[in-house]
Amino acid sequence: MTIILYHSPKSSASRRVRLCLEEKGLSYEAHVIDLGKQEQHGDAYLKINPMGVVPTILHEGRPLHESSTICEYLDAAFPDPPLRPADPYDLGLMRNWIRYVDGLITNLIRFNWRHGLAKQAAKMTDAELEEMIRNVPSAERKEAWRRAARQPYTEAELDESRGNLLAMLDRMEAMMTNGALIGGSYGLADIATAPFVRRIEEEIAPDALSSRPKCAEWWEALTARPAYGRADFGPFVD
């Protein structure tokens, strides 16, 4: 029943899966993938995750990627304590919410990549940059890397992304019930959203929670959970 987790400490998707594992009380063997060294695009890692992204889990030797899929799988494979709603309608709401949150990842990346890729690539020649991204599996993602490396996101683009993430908080404020996002109890919807809120309150819009009391109470309760402390949501910026 061994679980192996390939992850990166600051990756939002990795944080999500670590929090799920800790909430489930599952033992796992953790292997850090160094994104700065492009280990996610190395031959060894691409054999278990052809997408070249983190995280990936191996359970009984079988690989699985995509953080939302991993979390649902873990809750199905290890049902106690349950983190999905028992009510089928609430389960549908949970999946729709997580899909919505996942669709906001580009907004988060605009802030995150300027601390890592942009600084690293600024020291590279164009030839060195192309060599670094040579093994990126998709043409679309290669272009995204080139854009982040050579054309830093403008303040207008960052403001647009900040607005999209604040709109997520507004939706959370309106839907919160009994201190939880779906069905009135803590679960995968809350876990999926936590890495986004961590970056918002850390850097993107530090004062945003103060005007959203339900979100602020939710965040205070979530960050007080023992599993959160073990899941390593440390500072993104050193």
C-alpha positions as a Markdown table, in Angstrom:
| # | Residue | x | y | z |
|---|---|---|---|---|
| 1 | Met | 0.0 | 0.0 | 0.0 |
| 2 | Thr | 3.1 | 2.3 | -0.4 |
| 3 | Ile | 2.3 | 5.8 | -1.6 |
| 4 | Ile | 5.2 | 7.7 | -3.2 |
| 5 | Leu | 4.7 | 11.5 | -3.8 |
| 6 | Tyr | 6.8 | 13.4 | -6.4 |
| 7 | His | 6.3 | 17.0 | -5.6 |
| 8 | Ser | 7.8 | 20.5 | -5.3 |
| 9 | Pro | 7.5 | 22.4 | -2.0 |
| 10 | Lys | 6.2 | 25.7 | -3.5 |
| 11 | Ser | 4.0 | 24.2 | -6.2 |
| 12 | Ser | 0.3 | 25.0 | -5.5 |
| 13 | Ala | -0.8 | 21.6 | -6.9 |
| 14 | Ser | 1.7 | 19.8 | -4.7 |
| 15 | Arg | 0.6 | 21.7 | -1.6 |
| 16 | Arg | -3.0 | 20.6 | -2.4 |
| 17 | Val | -2.0 | 16.9 | -2.5 |
| 18 | Arg | 0.2 | 17.2 | 0.6 |
| 19 | Leu | -2.7 | 18.7 | 2.5 |
| 20 | Cys | -5.0 | 15.9 | 1.4 |
| 21 | Leu | -2.5 | 13.2 | 2.4 |
| 22 | Glu | -2.1 | 14.8 | 5.8 |
| 23 | Glu | -5.8 | 15.2 | 6.3 |
| 24 | Lys | -6.2 | 11.5 | 5.5 |
| 25 | Gly | -3.5 | 10.6 | 7.9 |
| 26 | Leu | -1.6 | 8.6 | 5.2 |
| 27 | Ser | 2.0 | 7.7 | 5.3 |
| 28 | Tyr | 3.9 | 8.5 | 2.1 |
| 29 | Glu | 7.4 | 8.6 | 0.8 |
| 30 | Ala | 8.2 | 12.1 | -0.6 |
| 31 | His | 10.6 | 12.9 | -3.4 |
| 32 | Val | 11.2 | 16.5 | -4.2 |
| 33 | Ile | 11.4 | 17.4 | -7.9 |
| 34 | Asp | 13.6 | 20.4 | -8.4 |
| 35 | Leu | 11.8 | 22.6 | -10.8 |
| 36 | Gly | 14.7 | 25.1 | -11.1 |
| 37 | Lys | 16.8 | 22.3 | -12.4 |
| 38 | Gln | 14.0 | 21.1 | -14.8 |
| 39 | Glu | 13.9 | 17.7 | -13.2 |
| 40 | Gln | 10.2 | 17.5 | -14.1 |
| 41 | His | 11.3 | 17.4 | -17.8 |
| 42 | Gly | 13.9 | 14.8 | -17.3 |
| 43 | Asp | 13.6 | 11.4 | -18.9 |
| 44 | Ala | 13.2 | 9.6 | -15.5 |
| 45 | Tyr | 10.3 | 11.7 | -14.4 |
| 46 | Leu | 8.6 | 11.8 | -17.8 |
| 47 | Lys | 8.4 | 8.0 | -17.7 |
| 48 | Ile | 5.9 | 8.3 | -14.8 |
| 49 | Asn | 4.3 | 11.6 | -15.8 |
| 50 | Pro | 4.5 | 12.3 | -19.6 |
| 51 | Met | 3.0 | 15.8 | -18.9 |
| 52 | Gly | 6.1 | 16.9 | -17.1 |
| 53 | Val | 4.3 | 18.5 | -14.2 |
| 54 | Val | 4.1 | 18.0 | -10.4 |
| 55 | Pro | 2.7 | 16.4 | -8.4 |
| 56 | Thr | 2.6 | 12.7 | -9.3 |
| 57 | Ile | 1.8 | 9.8 | -6.9 |
| 58 | Leu | 2.7 | 6.2 | -7.3 |
| 59 | His | 0.3 | 3.9 | -5.4 |
| 60 | Glu | 1.1 | 0.2 | -5.6 |
| 61 | Gly | 3.4 | 1.1 | -8.4 |
| 62 | Arg | 0.7 | 2.8 | -10.5 |
| 63 | Pro | 1.2 | 6.5 | -11.4 |
| 64 | Leu | -1.4 | 9.2 | -11.2 |
| 65 | His | -1.2 | 12.9 | -11.9 |
| 66 | Glu | -3.4 | 16.0 | -11.8 |
| 67 | Ser | -3.9 | 17.2 | -8.2 |
| 68 | Ser | -7.7 | 17.2 | -8.2 |
| 69 | Thr | -7.8 | 13.7 | -9.6 |
| 70 | Ile | -5.2 | 12.5 | -7.0 |
| 71 | Cys | -7.2 | 13.9 | -4.1 |
| 72 | Glu | -10.4 | 12.3 | -5.2 |
| 73 | Tyr | -8.6 | 9.0 | -5.8 |
| 74 | Leu | -7.1 | 9.1 | -2.3 |
| 75 | Asp | -10.5 | 9.8 | -0.7 |
| 76 | Ala | -12.0 | 6.8 | -2.6 |
| 77 | Ala | -9.1 | 4.5 | -1.9 |
| 78 | Phe | -8.9 | 5.5 | 1.8 |
| 79 | Pro | -12.4 | 6.5 | 2.8 |
| 80 | Asp | -11.7 | 7.5 | 6.4 |
| 81 | Pro | -12.0 | 10.3 | 7.2 |
| 82 | Pro | -14.3 | 11.2 | 4.3 |
| 83 | Leu | -13.4 | 14.4 | 2.4 |
| 84 | Arg | -16.1 | 14.3 | -0.3 |
| 85 | Pro | -19.8 | 15.1 | 0.3 |
| 86 | Ala | -22.1 | 12.1 | 0.7 |
| 87 | Asp | -24.9 | 13.9 | -1.0 |
| 88 | Pro | -24.6 | 13.4 | -4.8 |
| 89 | Tyr | -25.7 | 17.0 | -5.6 |
| 90 | Asp | -23.0 | 18.4 | -3.2 |
| 91 | Leu | -20.5 | 16.1 | -4.8 |
| 92 | Gly | -21.3 | 17.7 | -8.1 |
| 93 | Leu | -21.0 | 21.2 | -6.7 |
| 94 | Met | -17.6 | 20.2 | -5.2 |
| 95 | Arg | -16.4 | 19.0 | -8.6 |
| 96 | Asn | -17.6 | 22.1 | -10.3 |
| 97 | Trp | -16.0 | 24.3 | -7.7 |
| 98 | Ile | -12.6 | 22.6 | -8.1 |
| 99 | Arg | -12.8 | 22.9 | -11.8 |
| 100 | Tyr | -13.5 | 26.6 | -11.5 |
| 101 | Val | -10.5 | 27.0 | -9.1 |
| 102 | Asp | -8.2 | 25.0 | -11.4 |
| 103 | Gly | -9.2 | 27.3 | -14.3 |
| 104 | Leu | -7.7 | 30.2 | -12.3 |
| 105 | Ile | -4.2 | 28.7 | -12.2 |
| 106 | Thr | -2.8 | 31.0 | -15.0 |
| 107 | Asn | -3.6 | 33.9 | -12.8 |
| 108 | Leu | -1.6 | 32.5 | -10.0 |
| 109 | Ile | 1.3 | 31.5 | -12.3 |
| 110 | Arg | 1.6 | 35.1 | -13.5 |
| 111 | Phe | 2.7 | 36.0 | -9.9 |
| 112 | Asn | 4.6 | 32.9 | -9.1 |
| 113 | Trp | 6.8 | 32.6 | -12.2 |
| 114 | Arg | 8.2 | 36.1 | -11.8 |
| 115 | His | 10.0 | 34.9 | -8.7 |
| 116 | Gly | 11.5 | 31.8 | -10.3 |
| 117 | Leu | 11.5 | 31.3 | -14.0 |
| 118 | Ala | 11.8 | 35.0 | -14.9 |
| 119 | Lys | 14.8 | 35.5 | -12.7 |
| 120 | Gln | 16.5 | 32.3 | -13.8 |
| 121 | Ala | 15.9 | 33.0 | -17.5 |
| 122 | Ala | 17.1 | 36.6 | -17.3 |
| 123 | Lys | 20.6 | 35.3 | -16.9 |
| 124 | Met | 20.4 | 33.0 | -19.9 |
| 125 | Thr | 21.0 | 33.5 | -23.6 |
| 126 | Asp | 18.2 | 32.6 | -26.0 |
| 127 | Ala | 20.0 | 29.4 | -26.9 |
| 128 | Glu | 20.3 | 28.4 | -23.2 |
| 129 | Leu | 16.6 | 29.1 | -22.7 |
| 130 | Glu | 15.7 | 27.0 | -25.6 |
| 131 | Glu | 17.8 | 24.2 | -24.3 |
| 132 | Met | 16.2 | 24.4 | -20.9 |
| 133 | Ile | 12.7 | 24.1 | -22.3 |
| 134 | Arg | 13.6 | 21.5 | -25.0 |
| 135 | Asn | 11.9 | 18.7 | -23.2 |
| 136 | Val | 8.7 | 20.6 | -22.2 |
| 137 | Pro | 6.1 | 18.2 | -23.7 |
| 138 | Ser | 3.6 | 20.6 | -25.2 |
| 139 | Ala | 4.2 | 23.5 | -27.7 |
| 140 | Glu | 1.7 | 25.6 | -25.8 |
| 141 | Arg | 3.6 | 25.3 | -22.5 |
| 142 | Lys | 6.9 | 26.0 | -24.3 |
| 143 | Glu | 5.4 | 29.2 | -25.5 |
| 144 | Ala | 4.2 | 30.1 | -22.0 |
| 145 | Trp | 7.7 | 29.6 | -20.7 |
| 146 | Arg | 9.2 | 31.8 | -23.4 |
| 147 | Arg | 6.6 | 34.5 | -22.6 |
| 148 | Ala | 7.3 | 34.4 | -18.8 |
| 149 | Ala | 11.1 | 34.4 | -19.5 |
| 150 | Arg | 11.4 | 37.1 | -22.1 |
| 151 | Gln | 8.3 | 39.3 | -21.7 |
| 152 | Pro | 7.5 | 39.7 | -18.0 |
| 153 | Tyr | 3.8 | 40.2 | -17.3 |
| 154 | Thr | 2.8 | 43.8 | -17.2 |
| 155 | Glu | 1.2 | 45.5 | -14.3 |
| 156 | Ala | -2.1 | 45.6 | -16.2 |
| 157 | Glu | -1.9 | 41.9 | -16.7 |
| 158 | Leu | -1.1 | 41.3 | -13.0 |
| 159 | Asp | -4.0 | 43.6 | -12.0 |
| 160 | Glu | -6.3 | 41.5 | -14.2 |
| 161 | Ser | -5.2 | 38.3 | -12.6 |
| 162 | Arg | -5.5 | 39.8 | -9.1 |
| 163 | Gly | -9.1 | 40.8 | -10.0 |
| 164 | Asn | -9.9 | 37.3 | -11.1 |
| 165 | Leu | -8.5 | 35.8 | -7.8 |
| 166 | Leu | -10.4 | 38.4 | -5.7 |
| 167 | Ala | -13.5 | 37.4 | -7.6 |
| 168 | Met | -12.9 | 33.9 | -6.4 |
| 169 | Leu | -12.8 | 35.2 | -2.8 |
| 170 | Asp | -16.1 | 37.0 | -3.4 |
| 171 | Arg | -17.7 | 33.7 | -4.6 |
| 172 | Met | -16.3 | 32.0 | -1.5 |
| 173 | Glu | -17.8 | 34.6 | 0.8 |
| 174 | Ala | -21.2 | 34.2 | -0.8 |
| 175 | Met | -21.2 | 30.4 | -0.7 |
| 176 | Met | -19.7 | 29.7 | 2.7 |
| 177 | Thr | -21.9 | 27.6 | 4.9 |
| 178 | Asn | -21.0 | 26.5 | 8.4 |
| 179 | Gly | -17.4 | 27.6 | 7.8 |
| 180 | Ala | -17.0 | 25.4 | 4.7 |
| 181 | Leu | -17.3 | 25.8 | 1.0 |
| 182 | Ile | -19.5 | 22.8 | 0.1 |
| 183 | Gly | -22.1 | 21.0 | 2.1 |
| 184 | Gly | -21.3 | 22.7 | 5.4 |
| 185 | Ser | -18.3 | 20.6 | 6.2 |
| 186 | Tyr | -14.6 | 20.7 | 5.5 |
| 187 | Gly | -13.4 | 18.6 | 2.6 |
| 188 | Leu | -11.7 | 18.5 | -0.8 |
| 189 | Ala | -13.2 | 21.8 | -2.0 |
| 190 | Asp | -11.5 | 23.6 | 0.9 |
| 191 | Ile | -8.3 | 21.7 | 0.4 |
| 192 | Ala | -8.2 | 22.5 | -3.4 |
| 193 | Thr | -8.7 | 26.2 | -2.7 |
| 194 | Ala | -6.2 | 26.6 | 0.2 |
| 195 | Pro | -3.0 | 27.0 | -2.0 |
| 196 | Phe | -4.6 | 29.8 | -3.9 |
| 197 | Val | -5.7 | 31.7 | -0.8 |
| 198 | Arg | -2.2 | 31.2 | 0.7 |
| 199 | Arg | -0.7 | 33.1 | -2.2 |
| 200 | Ile | -3.4 | 35.8 | -2.1 |
| 201 | Glu | -2.9 | 36.6 | 1.6 |
| 202 | Glu | 0.9 | 36.3 | 1.3 |
| 203 | Glu | 1.6 | 38.6 | -1.6 |
| 204 | Ile | -1.1 | 39.1 | -4.2 |
| 205 | Ala | -3.7 | 40.9 | -2.1 |
| 206 | Pro | -2.6 | 40.8 | 1.6 |
| 207 | Asp | -5.6 | 42.8 | 2.8 |
| 208 | Ala | -8.3 | 41.0 | 0.9 |
| 209 | Leu | -9.5 | 38.7 | 3.7 |
| 210 | Ser | -10.1 | 41.6 | 6.0 |
| 211 | Ser | -13.1 | 42.8 | 4.0 |
| 212 | Arg | -14.4 | 39.2 | 3.6 |
| 213 | Pro | -15.2 | 38.0 | 7.2 |
| 214 | Lys | -16.4 | 34.6 | 6.3 |
| 215 | Cys | -13.3 | 33.9 | 4.2 |
| 216 | Ala | -11.1 | 35.2 | 7.0 |
| 217 | Glu | -12.8 | 33.0 | 9.5 |
| 218 | Trp | -12.5 | 30.0 | 7.2 |
| 219 | Trp | -8.8 | 30.7 | 6.6 |
| 220 | Glu | -8.1 | 31.1 | 10.3 |
| 221 | Ala | -9.7 | 27.7 | 11.0 |
| 222 | Leu | -8.0 | 26.0 | 8.0 |
| 223 | Thr | -4.6 | 27.2 | 8.9 |
| 224 | Ala | -5.1 | 26.1 | 12.5 |
| 225 | Arg | -5.6 | 22.5 | 11.5 |
| 226 | Pro | -2.7 | 20.1 | 12.4 |
| 227 | Ala | -2.7 | 18.8 | 8.8 |
| 228 | Tyr | -2.0 | 22.3 | 7.4 |
| 229 | Gly | 1.0 | 22.6 | 9.6 |
| 230 | Arg | 2.4 | 19.3 | 8.4 |
| 231 | Ala | 1.7 | 20.0 | 4.7 |
| 232 | Asp | 4.3 | 22.8 | 4.4 |
| 233 | Phe | 2.7 | 25.9 | 3.1 |
| 234 | Gly | 5.8 | 27.9 | 3.9 |
| 235 | Pro | 6.6 | 31.3 | 2.3 |
| 236 | Phe | 6.7 | 31.3 | -1.5 |
| 237 | Val | 9.2 | 34.1 | -1.6 |
| 238 | Asp | 12.4 | 33.5 | 0.3 |
